[in-house]
Amino acid sequence: MKNDNLIVDEHQKRRYEIHKRSFENPKCEYEPFIRTMDFTRSAGNRSKTPHLENKDRLVHTLSANELWAYLNIIHSQNVVDVYEQWALPVEYTIEICSELEINHPRAKRSSKLGYESFDFLVKLDPSSDHKDLKFGTWQAVAVKSTKALLTDRVQEKLKIQEAFAMLNDIEFIVLDSDQLRTVYSETLEGLYVHRRLQPFTESVYPEWLSTIRGELLFHSNMRMGELLKNVAFSVGIQPELSLHFFKHALWVRDLTMNWNERLRLERTALKLEVKSL
């Protein structure tokens, strides 16, 4: 690659510097390199989803596949945090592209050098507070439609990502739409809003959980909706709160179910395979 072609797009460079500081500085709120309002060519539905733990942070996903990937990732018990749209340093990608004889990604607005990014960078190691790739265990995730994976340019960009991951001892995986467009993903999307309990309901939840465990033992042939109403009556709460507790219990794994079954309350607990853990 000739030196006169190594000029980085100024707009992307400014965004990258903000993005990099937000990742490295624990006092800063993380800002993804690509936000939903920045990227207009996404093939899917863009969305801003509340972060799992940080109520002040929104997670920017650029397609339904990315949203489902995020939910699948955070529902894994060994995840510490997830950083979406994480940009690779251009000094790395220039060398990688030169070595692989691949055209470097370029900014559409200027045709100057642009930045390649992981869809998700996942921190897996709870033993380290460092937001530094040299510390802890990391995983990089690329999310693509199954159709897009058949194109040469997408494969080239995945090779860039994989090479960077390998150089930094990061596990690299690719998730495609066939893997993500599942009943499990759709169920997680419905459960996510119930991931937290409100302070005024937390004290009731243990009694509700104990009661539903008993109901599941003796009335598993009952429709799930009716069973939840019975539990609500026994505990002295509204049926709506009992349903909220049920979905929260599934999210936090106090209860489990057959994740290949759609969560329909007219089905029996036995059919849904709802069980206590």
PyMOL commands that set and color helices and strands:
alter all, ss='L'
color gray80, all
select helices_A, chain A and resi 3-5+10-24+64-74+90-100+148-150+152-167+177-180+183-192+199-202+205-218+224-235+239-251+269-272
alter helices_A, ss='H'
color red, helices_A
select strands_A, chain A and resi 47-50+58-61+81-87+117-123+138-144+171-176+255-256+275-276
alter strands_A, ss='S'
color yellow, strands_A
deselect
rebuild
show_as cartoon
